[in-house]
Amino acid sequence: MSVRKSVFGSLAENAGFESLEHQWGDEYRLIPNLPFSMIFEPDDTIRDGHIFFKTSVDYVLCSRDDDRPLVAIDFDGLGG
């Protein structure tokens, strides 16, 4: 096993992150590729193996004070 060269899947993904971070990074924390289960509290009807636990979003904008998620951004379908 080896360490990846980047946590981003492509140069375009890295450029997108840098652009968003440049725009909002002073006031908010931008976290890439965050699973739903780290954004939302699942209720009792959601079990292990549910799609909820397999889904993530490209970026989450969080408050800088307490890391509370404020906005989730997903760019599905924007291939190049």
PyMOL Python script that loads the backbone (N, CA, C, O; Angstrom):
from pymol import cmd

cmd.read_pdbstr("""\
ATOM      1  N   MET A   1       0.853  -1.165   0.000  1.00  0.00           N
ATOM      2  CA  MET A   1       0.000   0.000   0.000  1.00  0.00           C
ATOM      3  C   MET A   1       0.901   1.231   0.000  1.00  0.00           C
ATOM      4  O   MET A   1       1.953   1.246   0.639  1.00  0.00           O
ATOM      5  N   SER A   2       0.473   2.257  -0.723  1.00  0.00           N
ATOM      6  CA  SER A   2       1.238   3.502  -0.759  1.00  0.00           C
ATOM      7  C   SER A   2       0.298   4.692  -0.593  1.00  0.00           C
ATOM      8  O   SER A   2      -0.915   4.582  -0.774  1.00  0.00           O
ATOM      9  N   VAL A   3       0.877   5.806  -0.251  1.00  0.00           N
ATOM     10  CA  VAL A   3       0.111   7.043  -0.073  1.00  0.00           C
ATOM     11  C   VAL A   3      -0.155   7.657  -1.447  1.00  0.00           C
ATOM     12  O   VAL A   3       0.743   7.726  -2.286  1.00  0.00           O
ATOM     13  N   ARG A   4      -1.375   8.095  -1.671  1.00  0.00           N
ATOM     14  CA  ARG A   4      -1.732   8.738  -2.934  1.00  0.00           C
ATOM     15  C   ARG A   4      -0.991  10.059  -3.091  1.00  0.00           C
ATOM     16  O   ARG A   4      -0.591  10.683  -2.109  1.00  0.00           O
ATOM     17  N   LYS A   5      -0.818  10.470  -4.330  1.00  0.00           N
ATOM     18  CA  LYS A   5      -0.168  11.752  -4.606  1.00  0.00           C
ATOM     19  C   LYS A   5      -1.086  12.923  -4.278  1.00  0.00           C
ATOM     20  O   LYS A   5      -0.610  14.022  -3.991  1.00  0.00           O
ATOM     21  N   SER A   6      -2.394  12.698  -4.317  1.00  0.00           N
ATOM     22  CA  SER A   6      -3.373  13.759  -4.036  1.00  0.00           C
ATOM     23  C   SER A   6      -4.663  13.145  -3.510  1.00  0.00           C
ATOM     24  O   SER A   6      -5.007  12.015  -3.858  1.00  0.00           O
ATOM     25  N   VAL A   7      -5.369  13.883  -2.680  1.00  0.00           N
ATOM     26  CA  VAL A   7      -6.673  13.420  -2.194  1.00  0.00           C
ATOM     27  C   VAL A   7      -7.779  13.706  -3.211  1.00  0.00           C
ATOM     28  O   VAL A   7      -8.919  13.284  -3.021  1.00  0.00           O
ATOM     29  N   PHE A   8      -7.449  14.417  -4.286  1.00  0.00           N
ATOM     30  CA  PHE A   8      -8.421  14.759  -5.316  1.00  0.00           C
ATOM     31  C   PHE A   8      -8.326  13.764  -6.466  1.00  0.00           C
ATOM     32  O   PHE A   8      -7.247  13.253  -6.768  1.00  0.00           O
ATOM     33  N   GLY A   9      -9.456  13.494  -7.103  1.00  0.00           N
ATOM     34  CA  GLY A   9      -9.510  12.532  -8.184  1.00  0.00           C
ATOM     35  C   GLY A   9      -8.980  13.046  -9.508  1.00  0.00           C
ATOM     36  O   GLY A   9      -8.689  12.255 -10.405  1.00  0.00           O
ATOM     37  N   SER A  10      -8.848  14.361  -9.647  1.00  0.00           N
ATOM     38  CA  SER A  10      -8.365  14.937 -10.906  1.00  0.00           C
ATOM     39  C   SER A  10      -7.823  16.344 -10.651  1.00  0.00           C
ATOM     40  O   SER A  10      -8.029  16.926  -9.586  1.00  0.00           O
ATOM     41  N   LEU A  11      -7.131  16.865 -11.647  1.00  0.00           N
ATOM     42  CA  LEU A  11      -6.648  18.243 -11.557  1.00  0.00           C
ATOM     43  C   LEU A  11      -7.811  19.229 -11.503  1.00  0.00           C
ATOM     44  O   LEU A  11      -7.738  20.246 -10.813  1.00  0.00           O
ATOM     45  N   ALA A  12      -8.893  18.923 -12.238  1.00  0.00           N
ATOM     46  CA  ALA A  12     -10.074  19.795 -12.237  1.00  0.00           C
ATOM     47  C   ALA A  12     -10.719  19.832 -10.852  1.00  0.00           C
ATOM     48  O   ALA A  12     -11.158  20.890 -10.401  1.00  0.00           O
ATOM     49  N   GLU A  13     -10.778  18.691 -10.180  1.00  0.00           N
ATOM     50  CA  GLU A  13     -11.346  18.639  -8.833  1.00  0.00           C
ATOM     51  C   GLU A  13     -10.493  19.459  -7.865  1.00  0.00           C
ATOM     52  O   GLU A  13     -11.026  20.171  -7.014  1.00  0.00           O
ATOM     53  N   ASN A  14      -9.189  19.359  -7.995  1.00  0.00           N
ATOM     54  CA  ASN A  14      -8.279  20.143  -7.162  1.00  0.00           C
ATOM     55  C   ASN A  14      -8.455  21.640  -7.439  1.00  0.00           C
ATOM     56  O   ASN A  14      -8.492  22.440  -6.505  1.00  0.00           O
ATOM     57  N   ALA A  15      -8.562  22.018  -8.707  1.00  0.00           N
ATOM     58  CA  ALA A  15      -8.756  23.424  -9.069  1.00  0.00           C
ATOM     59  C   ALA A  15     -10.084  23.950  -8.524  1.00  0.00           C
ATOM     60  O   ALA A  15     -10.159  25.089  -8.064  1.00  0.00           O
ATOM     61  N   GLY A  16     -11.128  23.125  -8.575  1.00  0.00           N
ATOM     62  CA  GLY A  16     -12.426  23.523  -8.025  1.00  0.00           C
ATOM     63  C   GLY A  16     -12.346  23.771  -6.536  1.00  0.00           C
ATOM     64  O   GLY A  16     -12.898  24.748  -6.029  1.00  0.00           O
ATOM     65  N   PHE A  17     -11.657  22.886  -5.834  1.00  0.00           N
ATOM     66  CA  PHE A  17     -11.487  23.057  -4.394  1.00  0.00           C
ATOM     67  C   PHE A  17     -10.724  24.347  -4.090  1.00  0.00           C
ATOM     68  O   PHE A  17     -11.130  25.124  -3.227  1.00  0.00           O
ATOM     69  N   GLU A  18      -9.629  24.567  -4.795  1.00  0.00           N
ATOM     70  CA  GLU A  18      -8.829  25.775  -4.557  1.00  0.00           C
ATOM     71  C   GLU A  18      -9.632  27.045  -4.825  1.00  0.00           C
ATOM     72  O   GLU A  18      -9.484  28.040  -4.115  1.00  0.00           O
ATOM     73  N   SER A  19     -10.477  27.008  -5.844  1.00  0.00           N
ATOM     74  CA  SER A  19     -11.308  28.172  -6.157  1.00  0.00           C
ATOM     75  C   SER A  19     -12.318  28.448  -5.043  1.00  0.00           C
ATOM     76  O   SER A  19     -12.476  29.589  -4.610  1.00  0.00           O
ATOM     77  N   LEU A  20     -12.998  27.401  -4.586  1.00  0.00           N
ATOM     78  CA  LEU A  20     -13.972  27.568  -3.501  1.00  0.00           C
ATOM     79  C   LEU A  20     -13.278  27.984  -2.209  1.00  0.00           C
ATOM     80  O   LEU A  20     -13.776  28.848  -1.487  1.00  0.00           O
ATOM     81  N   GLU A  21     -12.143  27.382  -1.916  1.00  0.00           N
ATOM     82  CA  GLU A  21     -11.420  27.728  -0.698  1.00  0.00           C
ATOM     83  C   GLU A  21     -10.920  29.176  -0.737  1.00  0.00           C
ATOM     84  O   GLU A  21     -10.942  29.875   0.276  1.00  0.00           O
ATOM     85  N   HIS A  22     -10.477  29.612  -1.898  1.00  0.00           N
ATOM     86  CA  HIS A  22     -10.034  30.997  -2.050  1.00  0.00           C
ATOM     87  C   HIS A  22     -11.197  31.961  -1.791  1.00  0.00           C
ATOM     88  O   HIS A  22     -11.020  33.007  -1.167  1.00  0.00           O
ATOM     89  N   GLN A  23     -12.377  31.595  -2.274  1.00  0.00           N
ATOM     90  CA  GLN A  23     -13.559  32.456  -2.129  1.00  0.00           C
ATOM     91  C   GLN A  23     -14.063  32.503  -0.686  1.00  0.00           C
ATOM     92  O   GLN A  23     -14.404  33.576  -0.188  1.00  0.00           O
ATOM     93  N   TRP A  24     -14.113  31.353  -0.010  1.00  0.00           N
ATOM     94  CA  TRP A  24     -14.775  31.274   1.296  1.00  0.00           C
ATOM     95  C   TRP A  24     -13.862  30.877   2.447  1.00  0.00           C
ATOM     96  O   TRP A  24     -14.300  30.859   3.597  1.00  0.00           O
ATOM     97  N   GLY A  25     -12.602  30.560   2.161  1.00  0.00           N
ATOM     98  CA  GLY A  25     -11.717  29.995   3.172  1.00  0.00           C
ATOM     99  C   GLY A  25     -11.412  30.864   4.374  1.00  0.00           C
ATOM    100  O   GLY A  25     -11.066  30.337   5.432  1.00  0.00           O
ATOM    101  N   ASP A  26     -11.527  32.172   4.250  1.00  0.00           N
ATOM    102  CA  ASP A  26     -11.245  33.042   5.397  1.00  0.00           C
ATOM    103  C   ASP A  26     -12.352  33.002   6.444  1.00  0.00           C
ATOM    104  O   ASP A  26     -12.088  33.116   7.641  1.00  0.00           O
ATOM    105  N   GLU A  27     -13.603  32.837   5.984  1.00  0.00           N
ATOM    106  CA  GLU A  27     -14.736  32.865   6.910  1.00  0.00           C
ATOM    107  C   GLU A  27     -15.272  31.494   7.277  1.00  0.00           C
ATOM    108  O   GLU A  27     -15.874  31.328   8.338  1.00  0.00           O
ATOM    109  N   TYR A  28     -15.061  30.506   6.412  1.00  0.00           N
ATOM    110  CA  TYR A  28     -15.623  29.174   6.600  1.00  0.00           C
ATOM    111  C   TYR A  28     -14.547  28.120   6.388  1.00  0.00           C
ATOM    112  O   TYR A  28     -13.494  28.403   5.816  1.00  0.00           O
ATOM    113  N   ARG A  29     -14.814  26.910   6.849  1.00  0.00           N
ATOM    114  CA  ARG A  29     -13.958  25.761   6.537  1.00  0.00           C
ATOM    115  C   ARG A  29     -14.597  24.994   5.401  1.00  0.00           C
ATOM    116  O   ARG A  29     -15.802  24.743   5.423  1.00  0.00           O
ATOM    117  N   LEU A  30     -13.826  24.627   4.428  1.00  0.00           N
ATOM    118  CA  LEU A  30     -14.300  23.848   3.295  1.00  0.00           C
ATOM    119  C   LEU A  30     -13.711  22.452   3.409  1.00  0.00           C
ATOM    120  O   LEU A  30     -12.491  22.290   3.447  1.00  0.00           O
ATOM    121  N   ILE A  31     -14.575  21.441   3.464  1.00  0.00           N
ATOM    122  CA  ILE A  31     -14.119  20.066   3.627  1.00  0.00           C
ATOM    123  C   ILE A  31     -14.523  19.275   2.381  1.00  0.00           C
ATOM    124  O   ILE A  31     -15.704  19.231   2.039  1.00  0.00           O
ATOM    125  N   PRO A  32     -13.555  18.648   1.697  1.00  0.00           N
ATOM    126  CA  PRO A  32     -13.881  17.895   0.486  1.00  0.00           C
ATOM    127  C   PRO A  32     -14.322  16.464   0.790  1.00  0.00           C
ATOM    128  O   PRO A  32     -13.910  15.864   1.782  1.00  0.00           O
ATOM    129  N   ASN A  33     -15.179  15.933  -0.100  1.00  0.00           N
ATOM    130  CA  ASN A  33     -15.568  14.525  -0.113  1.00  0.00           C
ATOM    131  C   ASN A  33     -16.000  14.007   1.256  1.00  0.00           C
ATOM    132  O   ASN A  33     -15.364  13.120   1.826  1.00  0.00           O
ATOM    133  N   LEU A  34     -17.073  14.564   1.768  1.00  0.00           N
ATOM    134  CA  LEU A  34     -17.551  14.207   3.100  1.00  0.00           C
ATOM    135  C   LEU A  34     -18.766  13.280   2.997  1.00  0.00           C
ATOM    136  O   LEU A  34     -19.709  13.583   2.267  1.00  0.00           O
ATOM    137  N   PRO A  35     -18.752  12.147   3.724  1.00  0.00           N
ATOM    138  CA  PRO A  35     -19.898  11.235   3.707  1.00  0.00           C
ATOM    139  C   PRO A  35     -21.135  11.863   4.359  1.00  0.00           C
ATOM    140  O   PRO A  35     -21.025  12.677   5.276  1.00  0.00           O
ATOM    141  N   PHE A  36     -22.322  11.463   3.863  1.00  0.00           N
ATOM    142  CA  PHE A  36     -23.579  11.935   4.452  1.00  0.00           C
ATOM    143  C   PHE A  36     -23.607  11.714   5.960  1.00  0.00           C
ATOM    144  O   PHE A  36     -24.092  12.559   6.712  1.00  0.00           O
ATOM    145  N   SER A  37     -23.079  10.562   6.397  1.00  0.00           N
ATOM    146  CA  SER A  37     -23.157  10.218   7.818  1.00  0.00           C
ATOM    147  C   SER A  37     -22.353  11.170   8.700  1.00  0.00           C
ATOM    148  O   SER A  37     -22.510  11.156   9.921  1.00  0.00           O
ATOM    149  N   MET A  38     -21.493  11.997   8.098  1.00  0.00           N
ATOM    150  CA  MET A  38     -20.760  13.006   8.863  1.00  0.00           C
ATOM    151  C   MET A  38     -21.475  14.362   8.821  1.00  0.00           C
ATOM    152  O   MET A  38     -21.081  15.301   9.514  1.00  0.00           O
ATOM    153  N   ILE A  39     -22.527  14.452   8.003  1.00  0.00           N
ATOM    154  CA  ILE A  39     -23.285  15.697   7.864  1.00  0.00           C
ATOM    155  C   ILE A  39     -24.626  15.598   8.591  1.00  0.00           C
ATOM    156  O   ILE A  39     -25.054  16.535   9.265  1.00  0.00           O
ATOM    157  N   PHE A  40     -25.276  14.452   8.442  1.00  0.00           N
ATOM    158  CA  PHE A  40     -26.618  14.226   8.999  1.00  0.00           C
ATOM    159  C   PHE A  40     -26.585  13.100  10.022  1.00  0.00           C
ATOM    160  O   PHE A  40     -25.824  12.143   9.879  1.00  0.00           O
ATOM    161  N   GLU A  41     -27.410  13.217  11.047  1.00  0.00           N
ATOM    162  CA  GLU A  41     -27.596  12.144  12.022  1.00  0.00           C
ATOM    163  C   GLU A  41     -28.624  11.176  11.460  1.00  0.00           C
ATOM    164  O   GLU A  41     -29.771  11.568  11.246  1.00  0.00           O
ATOM    165  N   PRO A  42     -28.250   9.921  11.212  1.00  0.00           N
ATOM    166  CA  PRO A  42     -29.244   8.968  10.715  1.00  0.00           C
ATOM    167  C   PRO A  42     -30.256   8.631  11.807  1.00  0.00           C
ATOM    168  O   PRO A  42     -29.917   8.597  12.990  1.00  0.00           O
ATOM    169  N   ASP A  43     -31.496   8.384  11.400  1.00  0.00           N
ATOM    170  CA  ASP A  43     -32.492   7.975  12.392  1.00  0.00           C
ATOM    171  C   ASP A  43     -32.534   6.445  12.461  1.00  0.00           C
ATOM    172  O   ASP A  43     -31.763   5.770  11.778  1.00  0.00           O
ATOM    173  N   ASP A  44     -33.424   5.907  13.277  1.00  0.00           N
ATOM    174  CA  ASP A  44     -33.475   4.466  13.519  1.00  0.00           C
ATOM    175  C   ASP A  44     -33.882   3.651  12.295  1.00  0.00           C
ATOM    176  O   ASP A  44     -33.651   2.443  12.262  1.00  0.00           O
ATOM    177  N   THR A  45     -34.482   4.285  11.290  1.00  0.00           N
ATOM    178  CA  THR A  45     -34.918   3.537  10.109  1.00  0.00           C
ATOM    179  C   THR A  45     -33.774   3.257   9.138  1.00  0.00           C
ATOM    180  O   THR A  45     -33.913   2.431   8.236  1.00  0.00           O
ATOM    181  N   ILE A  46     -32.655   3.935   9.317  1.00  0.00           N
ATOM    182  CA  ILE A  46     -31.507   3.756   8.420  1.00  0.00           C
ATOM    183  C   ILE A  46     -30.540   2.765   9.051  1.00  0.00           C
ATOM    184  O   ILE A  46     -30.049   2.981  10.159  1.00  0.00           O
ATOM    185  N   ARG A  47     -30.273   1.682   8.339  1.00  0.00           N
ATOM    186  CA  ARG A  47     -29.421   0.609   8.850  1.00  0.00           C
ATOM    187  C   ARG A  47     -28.092   0.557   8.104  1.00  0.00           C
ATOM    188  O   ARG A  47     -27.945   1.154   7.037  1.00  0.00           O
ATOM    189  N   ASP A  48     -27.123  -0.162   8.675  1.00  0.00           N
ATOM    190  CA  ASP A  48     -25.843  -0.390   7.990  1.00  0.00           C
ATOM    191  C   ASP A  48     -26.109  -0.952   6.607  1.00  0.00           C
ATOM    192  O   ASP A  48     -27.022  -1.757   6.421  1.00  0.00           O
ATOM    193  N   GLY A  49     -25.313  -0.530   5.640  1.00  0.00           N
ATOM    194  CA  GLY A  49     -25.482  -0.998   4.267  1.00  0.00           C
ATOM    195  C   GLY A  49     -26.433  -0.143   3.458  1.00  0.00           C
ATOM    196  O   GLY A  49     -26.477  -0.266   2.234  1.00  0.00           O
ATOM    197  N   HIS A  50     -27.199   0.726   4.111  1.00  0.00           N
ATOM    198  CA  HIS A  50     -28.125   1.631   3.427  1.00  0.00           C
ATOM    199  C   HIS A  50     -27.328   2.603   2.560  1.00  0.00           C
ATOM    200  O   HIS A  50     -26.191   2.938   2.892  1.00  0.00           O
ATOM    201  N   ILE A  51     -27.907   3.050   1.470  1.00  0.00           N
ATOM    202  CA  ILE A  51     -27.218   3.978   0.559  1.00  0.00           C
ATOM    203  C   ILE A  51     -26.760   5.247   1.275  1.00  0.00           C
ATOM    204  O   ILE A  51     -25.800   5.891   0.851  1.00  0.00           O
ATOM    205  N   PHE A  52     -27.438   5.601   2.345  1.00  0.00           N
ATOM    206  CA  PHE A  52     -27.048   6.758   3.156  1.00  0.00           C
ATOM    207  C   PHE A  52     -25.577   6.672   3.563  1.00  0.00           C
ATOM    208  O   PHE A  52     -24.862   7.674   3.536  1.00  0.00           O
ATOM    209  N   PHE A  53     -25.131   5.477   3.939  1.00  0.00           N
ATOM    210  CA  PHE A  53     -23.763   5.291   4.421  1.00  0.00           C
ATOM    211  C   PHE A  53     -22.749   5.160   3.282  1.00  0.00           C
ATOM    212  O   PHE A  53     -21.543   5.127   3.528  1.00  0.00           O
ATOM    213  N   LYS A  54     -23.229   5.085   2.039  1.00  0.00           N
ATOM    214  CA  LYS A  54     -22.343   4.951   0.888  1.00  0.00           C
ATOM    215  C   LYS A  54     -22.280   6.233   0.060  1.00  0.00           C
ATOM    216  O   LYS A  54     -21.586   6.284  -0.955  1.00  0.00           O
ATOM    217  N   THR A  55     -23.005   7.269   0.491  1.00  0.00           N
ATOM    218  CA  THR A  55     -23.117   8.506  -0.266  1.00  0.00           C
ATOM    219  C   THR A  55     -22.272   9.608   0.354  1.00  0.00           C
ATOM    220  O   THR A  55     -22.195   9.738   1.575  1.00  0.00           O
ATOM    221  N   SER A  56     -21.641  10.396  -0.506  1.00  0.00           N
ATOM    222  CA  SER A  56     -20.871  11.542  -0.024  1.00  0.00           C
ATOM    223  C   SER A  56     -21.129  12.725  -0.946  1.00  0.00           C
ATOM    224  O   SER A  56     -21.677  12.565  -2.037  1.00  0.00           O
ATOM    225  N   VAL A  57     -20.737  13.895  -0.507  1.00  0.00           N
ATOM    226  CA  VAL A  57     -20.850  15.104  -1.325  1.00  0.00           C
ATOM    227  C   VAL A  57     -19.447  15.636  -1.582  1.00  0.00           C
ATOM    228  O   VAL A  57     -18.522  15.377  -0.812  1.00  0.00           O
ATOM    229  N   ASP A  58     -19.300  16.380  -2.670  1.00  0.00           N
ATOM    230  CA  ASP A  58     -17.982  16.873  -3.068  1.00  0.00           C
ATOM    231  C   ASP A  58     -17.370  17.813  -2.030  1.00  0.00           C
ATOM    232  O   ASP A  58     -16.201  17.673  -1.673  1.00  0.00           O
ATOM    233  N   TYR A  59     -18.151  18.756  -1.555  1.00  0.00           N
ATOM    234  CA  TYR A  59     -17.646  19.742  -0.594  1.00  0.00           C
ATOM    235  C   TYR A  59     -18.723  20.090   0.421  1.00  0.00           C
ATOM    236  O   TYR A  59     -19.912  20.105   0.104  1.00  0.00           O
ATOM    237  N   VAL A  60     -18.293  20.370   1.643  1.00  0.00           N
ATOM    238  CA  VAL A  60     -19.202  20.882   2.675  1.00  0.00           C
ATOM    239  C   VAL A  60     -18.580  22.145   3.242  1.00  0.00           C
ATOM    240  O   VAL A  60     -17.424  22.154   3.665  1.00  0.00           O
ATOM    241  N   LEU A  61     -19.358  23.198   3.242  1.00  0.00           N
ATOM    242  CA  LEU A  61     -18.944  24.468   3.829  1.00  0.00           C
ATOM    243  C   LEU A  61     -19.403  24.449   5.288  1.00  0.00           C
ATOM    244  O   LEU A  61     -20.591  24.295   5.571  1.00  0.00           O
ATOM    245  N   CYS A  62     -18.454  24.606   6.206  1.00  0.00           N
ATOM    246  CA  CYS A  62     -18.748  24.528   7.639  1.00  0.00           C
ATOM    247  C   CYS A  62     -18.420  25.845   8.327  1.00  0.00           C
ATOM    248  O   CYS A  62     -17.602  26.629   7.845  1.00  0.00           O
ATOM    249  N   SER A  63     -19.076  26.073   9.464  1.00  0.00           N
ATOM    250  CA  SER A  63     -18.737  27.250  10.262  1.00  0.00           C
ATOM    251  C   SER A  63     -17.328  27.064  10.806  1.00  0.00           C
ATOM    252  O   SER A  63     -16.933  25.952  11.158  1.00  0.00           O
ATOM    253  N   ARG A  64     -16.589  28.127  10.872  1.00  0.00           N
ATOM    254  CA  ARG A  64     -15.207  28.058  11.340  1.00  0.00           C
ATOM    255  C   ARG A  64     -15.156  27.845  12.856  1.00  0.00           C
ATOM    256  O   ARG A  64     -14.202  27.257  13.366  1.00  0.00           O
ATOM    257  N   ASP A  65     -16.179  28.319  13.579  1.00  0.00           N
ATOM    258  CA  ASP A  65     -16.184  28.229  15.041  1.00  0.00           C
ATOM    259  C   ASP A  65     -16.383  26.814  15.567  1.00  0.00           C
ATOM    260  O   ASP A  65     -15.661  26.370  16.460  1.00  0.00           O
ATOM    261  N   ASP A  66     -17.366  26.104  15.009  1.00  0.00           N
ATOM    262  CA  ASP A  66     -17.717  24.807  15.594  1.00  0.00           C
ATOM    263  C   ASP A  66     -17.843  23.673  14.563  1.00  0.00           C
ATOM    264  O   ASP A  66     -18.353  22.601  14.892  1.00  0.00           O
ATOM    265  N   ASP A  67     -17.390  23.892  13.333  1.00  0.00           N
ATOM    266  CA  ASP A  67     -17.434  22.888  12.258  1.00  0.00           C
ATOM    267  C   ASP A  67     -18.844  22.397  11.929  1.00  0.00           C
ATOM    268  O   ASP A  67     -19.012  21.300  11.397  1.00  0.00           O
ATOM    269  N   ARG A  68     -19.852  23.205  12.244  1.00  0.00           N
ATOM    270  CA  ARG A  68     -21.232  22.843  11.910  1.00  0.00           C
ATOM    271  C   ARG A  68     -21.417  22.936  10.396  1.00  0.00           C
ATOM    272  O   ARG A  68     -21.101  23.969   9.805  1.00  0.00           O
ATOM    273  N   PRO A  69     -21.930  21.863   9.748  1.00  0.00           N
ATOM    274  CA  PRO A  69     -22.153  21.926   8.300  1.00  0.00           C
ATOM    275  C   PRO A  69     -23.231  22.949   7.953  1.00  0.00           C
ATOM    276  O   PRO A  69     -24.301  22.967   8.561  1.00  0.00           O
ATOM    277  N   LEU A  70     -22.937  23.797   6.971  1.00  0.00           N
ATOM    278  CA  LEU A  70     -23.872  24.841   6.564  1.00  0.00           C
ATOM    279  C   LEU A  70     -24.425  24.601   5.165  1.00  0.00           C
ATOM    280  O   LEU A  70     -25.625  24.754   4.935  1.00  0.00           O
ATOM    281  N   VAL A  71     -23.554  24.224   4.227  1.00  0.00           N
ATOM    282  CA  VAL A  71     -23.963  24.020   2.832  1.00  0.00           C
ATOM    283  C   VAL A  71     -23.195  22.822   2.278  1.00  0.00           C
ATOM    284  O   VAL A  71     -21.984  22.708   2.467  1.00  0.00           O
ATOM    285  N   ALA A  72     -23.910  21.936   1.595  1.00  0.00           N
ATOM    286  CA  ALA A  72     -23.270  20.818   0.895  1.00  0.00           C
ATOM    287  C   ALA A  72     -23.318  21.099  -0.588  1.00  0.00           C
ATOM    288  O   ALA A  72     -24.351  21.507  -1.118  1.00  0.00           O
ATOM    289  N   ILE A  73     -22.182  20.878  -1.272  1.00  0.00           N
ATOM    290  CA  ILE A  73     -22.057  21.156  -2.702  1.00  0.00           C
ATOM    291  C   ILE A  73     -21.641  19.867  -3.403  1.00  0.00           C
ATOM    292  O   ILE A  73     -20.646  19.246  -3.027  1.00  0.00           O
ATOM    293  N   ASP A  74     -22.402  19.463  -4.423  1.00  0.00           N
ATOM    294  CA  ASP A  74     -22.050  18.272  -5.184  1.00  0.00           C
ATOM    295  C   ASP A  74     -22.140  18.589  -6.663  1.00  0.00           C
ATOM    296  O   ASP A  74     -23.150  19.122  -7.124  1.00  0.00           O
ATOM    297  N   PHE A  75     -21.102  18.271  -7.407  1.00  0.00           N
ATOM    298  CA  PHE A  75     -21.024  18.617  -8.815  1.00  0.00           C
ATOM    299  C   PHE A  75     -21.268  17.416  -9.726  1.00  0.00           C
ATOM    300  O   PHE A  75     -20.675  17.356 -10.803  1.00  0.00           O
ATOM    301  N   ASP A  76     -22.096  16.475  -9.352  1.00  0.00           N
ATOM    302  CA  ASP A  76     -22.368  15.315 -10.207  1.00  0.00           C
ATOM    303  C   ASP A  76     -22.860  15.761 -11.572  1.00  0.00           C
ATOM    304  O   ASP A  76     -23.688  16.663 -11.697  1.00  0.00           O
ATOM    305  N   GLY A  77     -22.330  15.108 -12.581  1.00  0.00           N
ATOM    306  CA  GLY A  77     -22.763  15.397 -13.939  1.00  0.00           C
ATOM    307  C   GLY A  77     -21.964  16.477 -14.620  1.00  0.00           C
ATOM    308  O   GLY A  77     -22.216  16.777 -15.787  1.00  0.00           O
ATOM    309  N   LEU A  78     -21.011  17.071 -13.937  1.00  0.00           N
ATOM    310  CA  LEU A  78     -20.198  18.128 -14.551  1.00  0.00           C
ATOM    311  C   LEU A  78     -18.840  17.560 -14.953  1.00  0.00           C
ATOM    312  O   LEU A  78     -17.807  17.984 -14.435  1.00  0.00           O
ATOM    313  N   GLY A  79     -18.845  16.623 -15.855  1.00  0.00           N
ATOM    314  CA  GLY A  79     -17.588  16.023 -16.293  1.00  0.00           C
ATOM    315  C   GLY A  79     -16.935  16.857 -17.368  1.00  0.00           C
ATOM    316  O   GLY A  79     -17.569  17.728 -17.964  1.00  0.00           O
ATOM    317  N   GLY A  80     -15.648  16.586 -17.619  1.00  0.00           N
ATOM    318  CA  GLY A  80     -14.964  17.369 -18.620  1.00  0.00           C
ATOM    319  C   GLY A  80     -14.109  16.494 -19.506  1.00  0.00           C
ATOM    320  O   GLY A  80     -13.452  16.995 -20.419  1.00  0.00           O
TER     321      GLY A  80
END
""", "prot")
cmd.dss("prot")
cmd.show_as("cartoon", "prot")
cmd.util.cbc("prot")
cmd.orient("prot")
